[in-house]
Amino acid sequence: MMSRTLMVVAFLGWVVVVGGTLAHAGTEIDLQDGMWEITSQVNMQGMTVPPVTFSQCITKENAVPQSSSPGQEDCTITDMQTVGSTVSWTMQCNTQGGAMTGKGKITYHGDRFDGEMKTETMGMVMITKMSGKRTGPCK
């Protein structure tokens, strides 16, 4: 159980994963380009991991939050879509503990967003709640 918990913590930053090019559908996303403060919190099997906060430059072209946490180097986005101001994606990672899959969705509201990602690995399901707020121009 301890190794599973450590793996979850190692992938906490992964949860908001790998960015990429968005396939825009319909209207333009309601997102203000700039530096964003992103907070994520994982819940799994009755356990809540303390929230993690990091900053990232987010743009309309790269609207999926991502972290540089160890272990996310071998993750691939297999589907990413934008409908209105909602961005959704599916991803696959190969980890030391085996395959990890996830589906995420966030909705932008100009200078903030909220969303969720569901991840499955080693027989465990993790739900990660995410929120973000724009803090200024990209650095």
Phi and psi in degrees as a GROMACS rama.xvg file:
@    title "Ramachandran Plot"
@    xaxis  label "Phi"
@    yaxis  label "Psi"
@TYPE xy
-63.0761  -41.8052  MET-2
-65.3454  -34.7553  SER-3
-65.1998  -41.865  ARG-4
-63.3302  -44.1656  THR-5
-62.2495  -38.8716  LEU-6
-63.8838  -41.4699  MET-7
-61.7552  -45.518  VAL-8
-63.2753  -40.2999  VAL-9
-62.8048  -31.2236  ALA-10
-96.9719  6.4159  PHE-11
-57.5137  -43.5566  LEU-12
-68.9475  -30.4895  GLY-13
-61.052  -31.0285  TRP-14
-50.2807  -29.8546  VAL-15
-108.279  26.736  VAL-16
5.41164  -159.017  VAL-17
-66.6337  129.49  VAL-18
-86.8599  -179.575  GLY-19
-179.594  -171.05  GLY-20
-83.8934  134.44  THR-21
-91.4769  144.643  LEU-22
-96.0741  102.563  ALA-23
-76.6135  134.023  HIS-24
-128.143  122.452  ALA-25
80.1485  -133.653  GLY-26
-73.4803  164.414  THR-27
-74.1341  144.581  GLU-28
-63.4766  139.22  ILE-29
-85.9656  74.7241  ASP-30
-135.208  129.237  LEU-31
-93.8901  115.524  GLN-32
-55.8862  144.744  ASP-33
152.535  -171.017  GLY-34
-78.403  136.955  MET-35
-126.073  140.893  TRP-36
-96.9794  121.246  GLU-37
-117.026  131.463  ILE-38
-121.233  132.516  THR-39
-130.339  147.52  SER-40
-140.02  127.288  GLN-41
-96.811  136.115  VAL-42
-122.158  130.959  ASN-43
-149.913  133.29  MET-44
40.7771  49.7964  GLN-45
80.5396  1.37128  GLY-46
-113.411  134.53  MET-47
-109.764  124.227  THR-48
-85.7139  140.299  VAL-49
-54.4811  146.157  PRO-50
-63.3101  151.026  PRO-51
-119.753  135.185  VAL-52
-123.929  136.526  THR-53
-147.778  167.502  PHE-54
-115.248  148.672  SER-55
-155.829  146.962  GLN-56
-80.3355  121.29  CYS-57
-118.836  136.114  ILE-58
-130.509  168.357  THR-59
-59.9107  -31.2736  LYS-60
-79.8203  -20.949  GLU-61
-136.483  72.8181  ASN-62
-96.0572  2.4097  ALA-63
-93.1494  118.718  VAL-64
-60.08  145.37  PRO-65
-145.422  154.105  GLN-66
-124.087  160.248  SER-67
-99.77  33.7538  SER-68
-67.1283  148.062  SER-69
-61.2288  145.864  PRO-70
98.9543  -10.9115  GLY-71
-97.0658  7.68788  GLN-72
-65.7518  -27.8932  GLU-73
-107.331  43.5288  ASP-74
-112.089  142.897  CYS-75
-131.194  131.482  THR-76
-82.3328  124.116  ILE-77
-103.084  -14.4162  THR-78
-158.701  127.295  ASP-79
-140.697  130.24  MET-80
-139.462  150.927  GLN-81
-123.499  124.211  THR-82
-126.536  112.684  VAL-83
63.6909  -122.96  GLY-84
-106.982  16.0751  SER-85
-106.827  127.786  THR-86
-109.002  129.52  VAL-87
-127.817  153.115  SER-88
-153.282  158.954  TRP-89
-124.077  142.279  THR-90
-143.555  161.189  MET-91
-134.395  132.865  GLN-92
-127.127  146.141  CYS-93
-106.507  118.401  ASN-94
-119.961  172.88  THR-95
-60.1654  -32.0883  GLN-96
-87.334  -0.860413  GLY-97
120.274  -166.019  GLY-98
-74.6069  146.229  ALA-99
-130.544  130.855  MET-100
-121.915  154.395  THR-101
-157.126  155.271  GLY-102
-131.586  131.988  LYS-103
-130.857  158.051  GLY-104
-153.156  130.912  LYS-105
-131.641  150.698  ILE-106
-122.137  126.273  THR-107
-89.6694  145.348  TYR-108
-133.684  63.5127  HIS-109
73.1246  -91.1966  GLY-110
-106.58  17.21  ASP-111
-151.389  163.657  ARG-112
-149.256  161.423  PHE-113
-144.139  153.595  ASP-114
-176.018  -170.582  GLY-115
-153.402  151.493  GLU-116
-135.883  136.473  MET-117
-109.635  125.08  LYS-118
-124.287  141.701  THR-119
-126.366  130.638  GLU-120
-157.345  142.334  THR-121
48.1703  38.3035  MET-122
77.3614  5.83555  GLY-123
-109.321  146.535  MET-124
-112.113  128.89  VAL-125
-118.844  134.446  MET-126
-111.839  123.183  ILE-127
-113.772  122  THR-128
-91.473  136.906  LYS-129
-128.143  146.713  MET-130
-145.3  152.769  SER-131
-147.953  153.109  GLY-132
-140.761  139.573  LYS-133
-72.4609  135.247  ARG-134
-115.447  -6.37071  THR-135
151.624  -169.735  GLY-136
-70.5954  157.098  PRO-137
-62.5229  145.077  CYS-138
